[in-house]
Amino acid sequence: MVDAAAIVAAATTSRGIGIGGKLPWRLSDDMAHFKHVTCTPPNIGQTNAVIMGRKTWDSIPAKFRPLDNRTNVILTRDPSKVTLPESAEHILVVTSLEEATEKLAALNSLGDIFVIGGGEVYNKAIETGLVKRVIYTEVLDVPDDSNFDTFFPNLSSDDWDCKTFEKTEKTGVKKGDDEVIYKDAKSGLQYKLLDFRRKVVDEQYSAKSQQASKEDTQSNLEEMQYLDMCRDIIQNGVQRGDRTGTGTLSKFGTQMRFSLRDGTLPLLTTKRVFWRGVAEELLWFVKGSTNSNELAAKDIHIWDGNGSREFLDSRGLNHRDAGDLGPVYGFQWRHFGAKYVDMATDYSGQGFDQLADCIDKIKNNPEDRRIIMSAWNPADLEEMALPPCHMFCQFYVDTKKNELSCQMYQRSADMGLGVPFNIASYALLTHMIAQATGRKPGDFIHTIGDAHVYLNHVDALKEQLERSPRVFPKLKINPERKNVDEFLFEDFEVDGYNPYKNIKMKMAV
């Protein structure tokens, strides 16, 4: 087994390495430096290897693939997506770093191994401890770092020593005792070369790394449920028509489970989830509101389509003002059975308050098997702009552990846009009710009837499926809040949310 590798990377002073999958600069001198470093083996007769992600491979012009005089290793979750030249000699396609090192170790005359990108591969190689050295080009005068969407990992001085890396040809200008600044002959960009070496790994560091790895794996397993479900639907789902005319791939009867313990918030990391939208919409439900204009006023537009004049008219709700969604979720939660008039009417004291009833039972009758809240009211469906997708939920109290868990049934689930939102929403609801009732959060179980991927979301989800889940963030709630009706968005703090960039998907209306 290979036990060490090096990274060769170039980044700005703020560690930006890419914009839209491309390098935002061209340094001819540094490209020559890269080739010299990665092509020169430690001993005559050996051949170095370069490990890269599929997107990095795709970014190399076809005429230069594979990189010559090196064994090219392409890391991908889906080998069928890798475009190989007619002669695939000196190319390995693998699905993990572990597989890469195993296959390289079996080669005769293997020289040094270099990890060359992109950002996700850099992160993984550093986290696993495979990389012991980083040969780093710091580009000094690239403007507007704010445009970068990919960054090189931060190398802490606690774990890494850094010194100047000097070229054999003395073309740089000294700045002080240790720093040498180079200027690219063609572009005129200035840069410096740094050499990071990992400090000696002691037992304490090793234990810390193993614990972090364990935590990452646990987090990955939970988000991987979602990714595996999406993958299965795309590969094996039944193609069906739908109300919107978009078309879907669908499977019936699925389930996911997420732990909420220790403040965990299952906010998916493989794309950014609109957290403010999740929280404000839930507070809007709890309030019992049916007016989508209230969310729009907060720059949250998730209900704009279903509350539009055009959409309401298409549902035969011509008598309603735009934004009046009818007796939807919040109304059913707080006023089940009341006669709905319009969004401006005061329904205080009308109907049955299911949310208050659930909270009372969780506090005072925790072994009750009827702690249920339903948004599905057949008598009101025709009055709703959109019948409820997440239909009802059931709460369960583990009286030995004092834990509150929630299982939600969703009749219809838009896997690309809706489900990440729904997971976070009901997780937050469980956290809120747990605090209001003196319980600890347990599990959120998400049961789905028609789990579907819209046909116009397939490509976007395939991009998301290439990403490795990161650790879920933690949720901190203002401890002063003991009543669900008092919570404000400012009472919630999400700590440690580190998602990949957003992937745009069009909502089917």
LINMODA-V938820 format. One record per backbone hydrogen bond with DSSP energy under -1.0 kcal/mol. NH is the residue of the N-H (numbers start at 1). CO is the residue of the C=O. If there is no record, write none. Layout:
[[NH CO] [NH CO]]
//
This chain:
[[5 130] [6 113] [7 133] [8 115] [9 135] [11 137] [12 16] [15 12] [17 150] [18 150] [19 22] [22 19] [31 27] [32 28] [33 29] [34 30] [35 31] [36 32] [37 33] [38 34] [39 35] [40 36] [46 43] [47 109] [49 112] [50 71] [51 114] [52 73] [53 117] [54 75] [57 53] [58 54] [59 55] [60 57] [64 61] [65 62] [71 48] [72 90] [73 50] [74 92] [75 52] [76 94] [81 78] [82 79] [91 88] [92 72] [94 74] [100 96] [101 97] [102 98] [103 99] [104 100] [105 101] [107 104] [111 47] [114 49] [115 6] [116 51] [122 118] [123 119] [124 120] [125 121] [126 122] [127 123] [128 124] [131 125] [132 5] [134 196] [135 7] [136 194] [137 9] [138 192] [139 11] [140 190] [147 144] [148 145] [149 18] [150 18] [152 15] [159 156] [160 156] [161 197] [163 195] [165 193] [171 169] [173 181] [175 179] [181 173] [182 191] [184 189] [188 184] [191 182] [192 138] [194 136] [195 163] [196 134] [197 161] [198 132] [199 159] [206 202] [207 203] [208 204] [209 205] [210 206] [211 207] [212 208] [213 209] [214 210] [215 211] [216 212] [217 213] [218 214] [219 215] [220 216] [221 217] [222 218] [223 219] [224 220] [227 223] [228 224] [229 225] [230 226] [231 227] [232 228] [233 229] [234 230] [235 231] [236 232] [237 233] [238 250] [240 248] [245 242] [248 240] [249 453] [250 238] [251 451] [253 449] [254 448] [256 446] [258 444] [260 442] [264 261] [265 473] [267 265] [275 273] [278 274] [279 275] [280 276] [281 277] [282 278] [283 279] [284 280] [285 281] [286 282] [287 283] [288 285] [289 284] [292 323] [294 291] [296 292] [297 293] [298 295] [299 296] [300 295] [304 301] [307 303] [312 308] [313 309] [314 310] [315 311] [316 313] [317 312] [320 317] [323 307] [324 321] [325 290] [328 326] [332 328] [333 329] [334 330] [335 331] [336 352] [338 335] [345 342] [350 347] [352 336] [354 333] [354 352] [355 333] [357 353] [358 354] [359 355] [360 356] [361 357] [362 358] [363 359] [364 360] [365 361] [368 365] [372 370] [373 393] [375 391] [380 377] [383 380] [384 381] [385 325] [391 389] [391 409] [392 409] [393 373] [394 407] [395 371] [396 405] [398 403] [399 397] [402 398] [403 398] [404 440] [405 396] [406 443] [407 394] [408 445] [409 392] [410 447] [411 389] [413 450] [415 413] [415 452] [419 414] [422 418] [423 419] [424 420] [425 421] [426 422] [427 423] [428 424] [429 425] [430 426] [431 427] [432 428] [433 429] [434 430] [435 431] [436 432] [437 433] [439 434] [440 402] [442 404] [444 258] [445 406] [446 256] [447 408] [448 254] [449 410] [450 411] [451 251] [451 449] [452 413] [453 249] [455 247] [457 454] [461 457] [462 458] [463 459] [464 460] [465 461] [467 464] [474 495] [475 263] [476 493] [478 491] [481 478] [486 483] [491 488] [492 489] [493 476] [495 474] [500 269]]
//
